[in-house]
Amino acid sequence: MRQITIGNITETVVERADYPPERIKAILGNETVAVLGYGVQGRGQSLNMKDNGVNVVIGLRDKTGKGWDLATQDGWVPGKTLFSLEEATQRGTIVQYLLSDAGQKEQWPTLKPLLTAGKALYFSHGFSIAYKDQTGVIPPKDIDVILVAPKGSGTTVRRLFLEGRGINASFAIEQDATSRARDRCLATGIAIGSGYLFETTFQKEVFSDLTGERGVLMGAIYGLWLAQYEVLREHGHSPSEAFNETVEEATQSLYPLIAENGMDWMYANCSTTAQRGALDWFKRFRDASKPVFEELYQKVADGTETRRVLESNSRKDYRAQLEKELKEVADSEMWRAGTVVRSLRPERAAKSKG
């Protein structure tokens, strides 16, 4: 473990070296990890654990659904490593509850009686526990309740693992019934492909996660892109120029520089004209958007956002409505321009000619 200091705050982070393969085997060797759900997180985490030698089984709701087909394609065997939710929960000693938040609420009455004494209930999102008044997810007192939340999609969890790298993740211990909750949590956290883990709580994880998703990770960044794209188009710039100046240059050139060494380094590696403009304008954007972020955080904290999520995602027509909304994004001029621009990237153009 390593202590890191940022300003006057010191944190302890857990690194991969703290849980080498032999230690993971000692902790998890007699455990069966039941992964409930085969969405992007369930798929990425389960395959990584399997590759790390952990005994893993998968539990799914629908034997005729896309998830079941995908799991069998990935090598999970019905009746051996692929089961119903109920049977997987019975077999598991660590149960990874990786259904959607609405799905966790729906399935909880069925699965709770199967969480017998000494098991561990694992989450990758603090939603169901932090908002238990809305979800009804209240675990038995005689089990461990733990969290490992990768800071990225399950697709990234898997890709970084295959590249020999690891994703950052947070962890939390909500309930330690066995006195082994921390070791079980951290060993599983490294086994799923984390590079390092920092400690949080279920509540802080979900507050930051919901704010981030609606904010700079997805909602706010798309809103900013769309606003700039529309202004450029309204002033006569072509779709190609507007998209390149708004999205393509950001994702393909500038954001990777930020990832390498930080915002200051990216600024230092741009033109003096770009530097001056960015330094002059970033505070204007901060001042304009900070009240929106404060309103967003308060709606996350008071449960407004989660009530909307549970209500919307529990509707029978949820999937059809989602596809409709996503199609509207895909069909917008900005993302039709994006499809064309991406196809012209040198590596893709070279493949199409090969």
N, C-alpha and C positions, 0 to 999 in steps of 0.2 A: 504494500500500500504506500501511496505517496501523498504528502501534504503539498497543496498548492496554495499560494497566497496571491490574491487579486485585491489591490488596494489594502484595506485593513481587514479583509475577510480571508480566513484560512479554511480550506476545505480538505477533506481526505477523500482521495479517489482510489478505486480498486482497479488494478491493471491485470491484464491477461497473465503476466508472470506470477501474480499472486495465487492463481488457480491453474497450475500446469496440468497436463493430462492425467498424471498419476493422482493428483489431489482430487480432480473431478471424479475419477474412477472410484476413489475411496469414499467419496460423499454420495455419489449417485449410482454406484455399482449395483446396489440392491433395490434401486428404485425403478419404477415404471412410470414414465412420463406420458400421460394421456393428453393429447392435443385436441381440444374440441373446436372444430372449425377449420376449414382449409381455404380461407381467404388469403390475402397476400402475406399477412403476418403468420398465420398458421402454417402455410406452406414453407415460407422461408425459414422459420425457426425450427420446424420439425425436421426438415432435410439437413440443416446444419447440425442439429443434435445427433441425428442418425449417423452422419459422417464422423462425428466426434465420439462414436462408440456408445452413445446413450441408448438404453432400451426405450423405444418410443412406439406408441400406438396412436392411431387417429380415430376420432369419433365424429360422425357426421349425422345430420338430421335426415337427409334424403338419399336413399340408395339409388335413385334414378336421376339425381341432379348432376349439374356440371362439376361440382366439387368432387363427387364420388368418382366420376370418370377421370378427372385430372389426377386424383390421388392414385388410382390404379395405374395410370400412365406413368406416374412417378415411381412406381414400384411397391406401393403399399398393397398388401394382399388381403382381400376380404376373408374374415374368419381367423386371420393370423395377426395382422397388424392394422386392419381396417375394420371398424365396427360401428354400430349405432352409438349415439351419444351416451345412452344409458350403460351399455356394456363397456365402452371405453372408460367411463367414469368409475365403474366398479373395478376394472382392472388396474387403473392408475393409482399410484401412491402420491404423485404430484400431478394435479389436474390443471392444465393450462386452459383457462376459460377465454378463448379467443374468438367467440362468436361476436357479431355486431353488438353494440350497446343495447339496441332494441331486442335482439335475439337473446341476450343474456337475461333480460327481464322476463321474456316469454318462457324460457326454458328453466328458470330457477326453481319453481315449485316441483318440477319433475326430478331435477338433479340434486337438490339439497339433501334429500334423505340418503343419497348414495355417498355423501361425503362423510365417511365414518372416521372415528377417532384416529388421530395420528397422521392423517393425510395432509397435504399442502394444497391450498387453492391459490393458483398463480394467475395474475392479470398482467396485461401489457398496457393497461389504461386504467386510471383511477376512477372512471365514471361511475360504475355500478356501486362501488363502496362509498365514494364521497357523496353521492346523491341517493343514498339508500332509501330516503323518504319517498323518492319517486320510483325507484326500481324494485324495492322490496328485497334486495340482495343483502341479507344479514347472515353471515356464515355462522355455523355452529362454533361454540367456544373451544371445542377440543381439537381444532385443526389449525395449522399454520395458514396465515393469509399474507401473501407476498406479491411483489410487483417488480417486473423488469420491463421498462418502456424504451425500446430502441428509438433513437432520434432520427427516424426515417422510415420509409415504407418497407414492407417485407421484401419487396423486390430488391431494394438496396441492401438489406440485411444479407440476402443470399448472394448477391453479386460481389459485395466486398469480401465475404467469406471465401468465395471461390478464387478471388484475387489474392488471398493470403493476408488480407487486411481485416479490420474490424470496425464496427459502427459504434458511435458513442451511445450510451444508454443510461437512464436513471434507474434507481432501485429504491424500494421501500419495504419496510416490515410493518404490517398493520397488526398482526397477531402472532405471537410466538408460543404455541401450545406445547411444542415438543422440545424446546431449548435448542433446536437445530434449524430454526427458520432462516437465520442469517446465512449459514453455510449452504443450505439448500437453495436459497435465493441467488447467492453469488456464483455458486458452481453452475447453476442452470443459466445464469446470465452470461457467463463466459462460454458455456457450451452452445448457446444459440448464436454466437458469433460477435459478441461485444468486444470492442478493443479496450475500453475502460468504462467504468461505471461510477456515477456520482449519486450521493444519497439525497433523497427527497421524502415527501409524504404522499399518500394517495391524493389528498386534497390539493397540494401544491402542484403535483403532476398534472392533474386534470385542469386546474385553473390555467396553468401556463400553456398546456397543450391546446385547449379550446381557444384561448386567446391567440396563440400563434397560428393555428390553422385558419382562423377567420381573418387574421392579420397578415403579417409580412410573408408567411409561408405560402398562402394561397389566395385568400380573399382580397386583401389590400393590394398585393402585388399585381393581381390581375386588374383590379380597379384602376391602379395607376397606369398600367400599360394601356388599358383601353382608353383612358382619358387622353393620354399623349397621342396615341394612334389617331383618335378621332380629331384632335386639334390639327395634327399634321395633314390629315386627309381634307379637312374643311378649308385648309389654306392652300390646297392644290397639289400637295405632294402625292406621288403615286403610291399604290398599295405596297409595292416592293420596297420603296424608300422608307415609307412609314414603318413597315414591319422591321426592316433591318435596323433602323435607328432606335426602335423601341424595345424589341425582344432579342433579335438575333445577336447583336453586338453585346448586349448584356449577358446572355447565357453562354455564348461561345467565346467571348474575349474577356470581359471585365469581371464577371462573377468568379470564374476560375482563379483570377489573380487575387481576389479577396480571400478565396478559400486557401490559397497558398500561404499568404503572409499578412492578411488583414487589409482594412480599408485604407489606412495611411500608405501602405506599400502600393496598393492599386493606384491611389492618387499620384504617388511619386513616379509611377510608370506610365502616366498619360501626358498629353501635351500640356503646356503651361496655360493655354486657353481653357482646356477642360478643367484643369485644377482650379483656376480662378472662379469659373462658373459654378463648380460643385461646392466650393467653400463659401461662396456668396449666397447660394440658394438652399443648402440643406436645412438651415435653421427655419426658413420659411415653410418648408414642407413639414418639418417636425412640429412647428407651432400650429399649423393647420390641421394636422392629423392627430396630435396628442389627445385632444378632447374626444375624438371618435374612439381612440383606443381605451380611454378611461371609461367611456360609456359601455364599450364592449366588455371590459373586464368586470364591471359591476353587474352586467347581465349574465355573465358566466357565474360570478360568485353567488348571485341571488337565485340561480336555478332557472332563469328565463330561457336561456339557450338550450339547456338540457330538456326542459319540458317540450320545447319545439321539436328537438331531435327525436324524442321518444314518440311524440304524437305523429310526426310526419313519417318516420321510418317504420311505424307499426301499421300503417294503412295498407290495405290489400292491394291498392294500385300504386304502391310506393315505387316499385321497380319500373313500371311503365312511365310514371311521372318523371323519375330520374332520367331515364333514357331520353325523354322529350326535352328536358332542360339541357342535357349534355349535347343533344343534337343541335339545339339552338346555338350553343357555343361553337360547335364544330362547323356549322353552316354560316357563321358570321364572316364578314369579309376579312377581318383581321386574321382568323385562323385558316381560312382558305388561302390567304397570302402566305401564311406560315407553312402550310403543306408544300406549296411550290418552292419557297425559299429553302426549306430543309432538303428537298430533293436535289437542289443545286449545290449542296455542300460537296467539296471535292471528293471526300471518301465515298459518298453515295453515288456521285456521278461516275466515279471510277468503277464501282461494282456493277452499275447498270450497263457499262460498256464491256465488262469482262465476260 
